[in-house]
């Protein structure tokens, strides 16, 4: 599962605004393998325990013109 996590992180687009956490995709992409492994394990534990931090449940959504 870690390899799938790393592949997904690598495929994230660049030059996107960070969300409420302030963590950008570029920051995630630049983590070394040990830190990727730690972050993946941490997120898995949160999901397994159904203990999702409130800030993870928030997003900033901006309307844009489709013209």
VEXDREN-498730 format. One record per atom (N, C-alpha, C): residue in one letter; residue number from 1; x negated, y, z negated. Coordinates in steps of 0.001 Angstrom, whole numbers, padded with zeros to 6 digits, always signed. Each point is the difference from the previous one (the first is absolute). Layout:
<sites>
> A_NUM_X_Y_Z
...
</sites>
This chain:
<sites>
> X_1_-000809_-001201_+000000
> X_1_+000809_+001201_+000000
> X_1_-000851_+001262_+000000
> X_2_-001170_-000066_-000587
> X_2_-000862_+001178_-000020
> X_2_-000393_+000394_+001416
> X_3_-000317_-000984_+000842
> X_3_-000372_+000320_+001383
> X_3_+001148_+000684_+000733
> X_4_+001218_-000448_-000263
> X_4_+001168_+000637_+000612
> X_4_+000129_+001443_-000488
> X_5_-000235_+000220_-001293
> X_5_+000026_+001354_-000576
> X_5_-001026_+000886_+000706
> X_6_-001228_-000482_+000108
> X_6_-001070_+000790_+000610
> X_6_+000321_+000291_+001464
> X_7_+000508_-000987_+000727
> X_7_+000379_+000218_+001403
> X_7_+001093_+001057_+000120
> X_8_+000973_-000042_-000901
> X_8_+001072_+001000_+000031
> X_8_-000524_+001394_-000319
> X_9_-000890_+000104_-000968
> X_9_-000579_+001303_-000341
> X_9_-000785_+000540_+001190
> X_10_-000781_-000847_+000655
> X_10_-000778_+000435_+001167
> X_10_+000890_+000505_+001130
> X_11_+001209_-000545_+000107
> X_11_+000887_+000371_+001108
> X_11_+000815_+001267_-000273
> X_12_-000113_+000563_-001201
> X_12_+000744_+001214_-000321
> X_12_-000498_+001161_+000859
> X_13_+000900_+000908_+000392
> X_13_-000415_+001123_+000846
> X_13_-000848_+001008_-000773
> X_14_-000833_+000710_+000723
> X_14_-000823_+001065_-000583
> X_14_+000732_+001338_+000095
> X_15_-000521_+000966_-000727
> X_15_+000483_+001383_+000057
> X_15_+001469_+000140_-000384
> X_16_+000415_-000765_-000986
> X_16_+001352_+000127_-000534
> X_16_-000090_+000617_-001387
> X_17_+000993_+000782_-000345
> X_17_+000008_+000652_-001311
> X_17_+000154_-001035_-001109
> X_18_-000671_+000256_-001095
> X_18_+000139_-000861_-001180
> X_18_+001377_+000211_-000614
> X_19_+000500_-001010_-000662
> X_19_+001286_+000100_-000690
> X_19_-000171_+000641_-001368
> X_20_+000982_-000161_-000865
> X_20_-000049_+000608_-001333
> X_20_-001217_-000423_-000820
> X_21_-000560_-001172_+000273
> X_21_-001163_-000471_-000754
> X_21_-001261_+000773_+000351
> X_22_-000004_+000615_+001182
> X_22_-001199_+000687_+000472
> X_22_-000995_-000930_+000665
> X_23_+000346_-001275_+000134
> X_23_-000896_-000989_+000607
> X_23_+000321_-000111_+001483
> X_24_-000979_+000297_+000831
> X_24_+000202_-000076_+001447
> X_24_-000377_-001379_+000521
> X_25_+000443_-000293_+001217
> X_25_-000372_-001268_+000632
> X_25_-001515_-000096_+000160
> X_26_-000649_+001127_+000297
> X_26_-001454_-000014_+000157
> X_26_-000694_-000410_-001292
> X_27_+000535_+000448_-001131
> X_27_-000581_-000389_-001288
> X_27_+000097_-001510_-000187
> X_28_+001163_-000565_+000313
> X_28_+000170_-001446_-000127
> X_28_-000944_-000740_+000936
> X_29_-000152_+000511_+001219
> X_29_-000867_-000650_+000984
> X_29_-001462_+000013_-000426
> X_30_-000399_+001002_-000768
> X_30_-001404_+000139_-000393
> X_30_-000359_-000738_-001286
> X_31_+000957_-000675_-000619
> X_31_-000320_-000796_-001189
> X_31_-000860_-001196_+000393
> X_32_-000979_-000317_-000845
> X_32_-000791_-001201_+000282
> X_32_+000833_-001239_-000331
> X_33_-000520_-001177_+000338
> X_33_+000781_-001231_-000152
> X_33_+000373_-000281_-001457
> X_34_-000901_+000305_-000938
> X_34_+000320_-000212_-001419
> X_34_+001190_+000857_-000431
> X_35_-000007_+001261_+000420
> X_35_+001107_+000889_-000363
> X_35_+001285_-000366_+000732
> X_36_-000117_-000454_+001252
> X_36_+001179_-000487_+000726
> X_36_+000612_-001182_-000753
> X_37_-000860_-000903_-000442
> X_37_+000451_-001184_-000729
> X_37_+000694_+000391_-001305
> X_38_-000594_+000947_-000728
> X_38_+000599_+000456_-001255
> X_38_+001361_+000641_+000249
> X_39_+000083_+000887_+000985
> X_39_+001259_+000682_+000290
> X_39_+001076_-001002_+000412
> X_40_-000374_-000942_+000843
> X_40_+000945_-001033_+000431
> X_40_+000500_-000803_-001203
> X_41_-000911_-000431_-000863
> X_41_+000383_-000782_-001182
> X_41_+000902_+000816_-000927
> X_42_-000332_+001267_-000188
> X_42_+000801_+000877_-000861
> X_42_+001426_+000135_+000530
> X_43_+000126_+000243_+001290
> X_43_+001323_+000140_+000607
> X_43_+000775_-001311_-000102
> X_44_-000674_-001121_+000220
> X_44_+000665_-001308_-000111
> X_44_+000522_-000246_-001411
> X_45_-000789_+000351_-001006
> X_45_+000442_-000171_-001391
> X_45_+001219_+000878_-000279
> X_46_-000039_+001242_+000454
> X_46_+001154_+000889_-000193
> X_46_+001250_-000589_+000642
> X_47_-000145_-000533_+001205
> X_47_+001147_-000589_+000697
> X_47_+000476_-001266_-000710
> X_48_-000935_-000850_-000409
> X_48_+000366_-001251_-000676
> X_48_+000746_+000258_-001305
> X_49_-000414_+001029_-000714
> X_49_+000633_+000333_-001277
> X_49_+001221_+000902_+000169
> X_50_+000272_+000375_+001251
> X_50_+001090_+000927_+000299
> X_50_-000150_+001281_-000819
> X_51_-001229_+000464_-000110
> X_51_-000332_+001202_-000750
> X_51_-000616_+001001_+000974
> X_52_+000859_+000633_+000781
> X_52_-000440_+000926_+001030
> X_52_-000015_+001412_-000584
> X_53_-001155_+000672_+000028
> X_53_-000052_+001370_-000522
> X_53_+001000_+000905_+000726
> X_54_+000642_+000887_-000735
> X_54_+001003_+000894_+000585
> X_54_-000555_+000810_+001169
> X_55_-001248_+000439_-000102
> X_55_-000574_+000810_+001077
> X_55_-000135_-000778_+001305
> X_56_-000087_-001313_-000079
> X_56_-000080_-000817_+001216
> X_56_+001341_-000051_+000713
> X_57_+001053_+000343_-000703
> X_57_+001346_-000082_+000560
> X_57_+000429_+001297_+000672
> X_58_-000884_+000987_+000025
> X_58_+000339_+001307_+000551
> X_58_-000751_+000234_+001301
> X_59_+000632_+000740_+000877
> X_59_-000625_+000371_+001268
> X_59_+000376_+001442_+000312
> X_60_-000825_+000641_+000784
> X_60_+000309_+001346_+000462
> X_60_+000446_-000131_+001455
> X_61_+001217_+000426_+000275
> X_61_+000558_-000106_+001341
> X_61_+000270_+001405_+000517
> X_62_-000492_+000263_+001212
> X_62_+000175_+001306_+000615
> X_62_+000768_-000161_+001307
> X_63_+001027_+000820_+000211
> X_63_+000709_-000072_+001276
> X_63_-000869_+000577_+001112
> X_64_+000184_-000528_+001193
> X_64_-000718_+000553_+001143
> X_64_+000953_+000104_+001174
> X_65_-000275_+000942_+000846
> X_65_+000823_+000216_+001179
> X_65_-000309_-001063_+001043
> X_66_+001018_-000530_+000625
> X_66_-000191_-001017_+001030
> X_66_-000043_+000603_+001395
> X_67_-000031_+001326_+000079
> X_67_-000024_+000635_+001325
> X_67_-001392_+000220_+000489
</sites>
